[in-house]
Amino acid sequence: MTHARASEHHGADAVRNVVIVGGGTAGWMTAAYLTAAFGDRVGITLVESADVGTIGVGEATFSDIRHFFEFLGLAEQDWMPACNATYKLAVRFEDWREPGHHFYHPFEQLRSVKGFPLTDWWLRHPTSERFDLDCFVMASLIDAGRSPRHLDGRLLEQEFVETDGLPSTIAEYQGAQFPYAYHFEAHLLAKYLTRYATRRGVRHVVDHVLDVGLDERGWVSHVRTAEHGSLEGDLFVDCTGFRALLLNKALGEPFVSYQDTLPNDSAVALQVPMDMDKDAIRPCTTATAQDAGWIWTIPLISRIGTGYVYARDYMEPEDAERTLREFVGPAAADVPANHIRMRIGRSRRSWVNNCVAIGLSSGFVEPLESTGIFFIHYAIEQLVKHYPAADWDSSLRDLYNSAVTNVMDGVREFLVLHYRGAKRQDNQYWRDTRTRTVPDALAERLELWESKVPDAGTVHPRYHGLPPYSYNCILLGTGGIQVKPSPALDLIDEKYALAEFQSIREKARTLVGSLPTQNEYFKRMRDGR
Ligand code: FAD
């Protein structure tokens, strides 16, 4: 092969100089991941302002996040103690159907019997009031506060694939459901990743970006800082949070709001100290429905992260803060509140010219299913996959943009389902969930789901991180939409389904008996045993 033909095959050289603006979770995850992917073949500068704080929340994750740590070559013992991290086996929804009711959306695939999902069978033959206890092993483990790992580190006995700590990505494991995600302290993770990335050569500049320079084509040529002059680069990553300094402000890319379908636009957050020796660490994020939204509870090793996500159209910030403080009780008395205005929706395109927005600058939906960090992780993987060369092939950019758009639009539909599905109708906020606009495609799906529980053929068709079983959980759990079992189940012997329900209960009983509590497990991890 001649040299000319070889270089045709190799294509243009990949760009080598990356400037990341912003040092929150998005900025540092991006810096760390790119160094893990490319080593010192790419020069990375991260600039963050000492005057503009990070958002200070974002502590519950999706189970795919384990691929992020694995990609970085980090084992749980390496990073979890440093970030006060705990395990999360599910989201626990409280009071979405009626006061006192709860159900789980666990990280556990739904079993099938004779080609029908177990939830379908459960509708036909409910063996108890709780579909989650009957259909998922995980629900019992969470009720009992269990860790998903035994004290010697073994994963609970399930049909899950461990990846031997080799670098892995979300894409390779689509369809395989790992049994847990993590909770961690956001600022500790950013600190940990700062060390990780700077040790591997990322240049860290603490300075305020005053403005963004564009060349004659309208591409970003540099960012001008207060004390470090201009920082030039080939590729700019906008991780400046809701400000979206580069993508929205400098490049003028429009923002597509989701607010008509997801009206919660505000939050107030508290960091409540807890004593691991006294308080049980629940292995789940809890989302408790309230008068104008819901309250999250995220148990960490040293504290509880909690906050009220609400709609300003229905509640004032001071009332939200009062409600949250009453919800938490005396432990919240001296804790300062962090009030946050949320921008719900996505940038029309997240990658424009030579600027890619990752994190809140790209898009955000309320954290009901902890998707913010998942969006970041997915975006970074997609950036590596569609990484640009000097010729700036626009197809790579387009492919990236459609992947990121699909994920956010898909998650939006899933979140809207929580509100449309909620049975509670006790005030105007909840009554309005019945009449509020829903995305067109979801309206069609909702009709289909009344006749047949969601499956791969009827959920949002593009990858968005949420498999059909997740939709089943929300529909059956929130209880406001009548779902019917398949008529065929009338004609099929139910004995195998009943045996499956029984086997799930037995498996759960055995695991509750043998697994440690989260407190026991993390004490051991912290002791280094
Ligand atoms: P930020 O944290 O806002 O960081 C912005 C960075 O840009 C900062 O470093 C700042 O200094 C820098 N910056 C800004 N302007 C300049 C400038 N002029 N010059 C230099 N630097 C600048 N996600 C989840 O996955 N799970 C959750 O449970 C969850 N809960 C959330 C709850 C709420 C209420 C909100 C609002 C979000 C939540 N998220 C959650 C989302 C998550 O917090 C974010 O996705 C994540 O923290 C990433 O934020 P970021 O890095 O994009 O922005």
Boltz pocket constraint, residues with backbone or C-beta under 6 A from the ligand:
constraints:
  - pocket:
      binder: B
      contacts: [[A, 21], [A, 22], [A, 23], [A, 24], [A, 25], [A, 26], [A, 27], [A, 47], [A, 48], [A, 49], [A, 50], [A, 51], [A, 52], [A, 53], [A, 54], [A, 55], [A, 56], [A, 57], [A, 58], [A, 59], [A, 60], [A, 61], [A, 186], [A, 207], [A, 208], [A, 209], [A, 210], [A, 239], [A, 240], [A, 241], [A, 242], [A, 243], [A, 245], [A, 267], [A, 269], [A, 307], [A, 340], [A, 342], [A, 358], [A, 359], [A, 360], [A, 361], [A, 367], [A, 370], [A, 371], [A, 372], [A, 373], [A, 374], [A, 376]]
      max_distance: 6.0
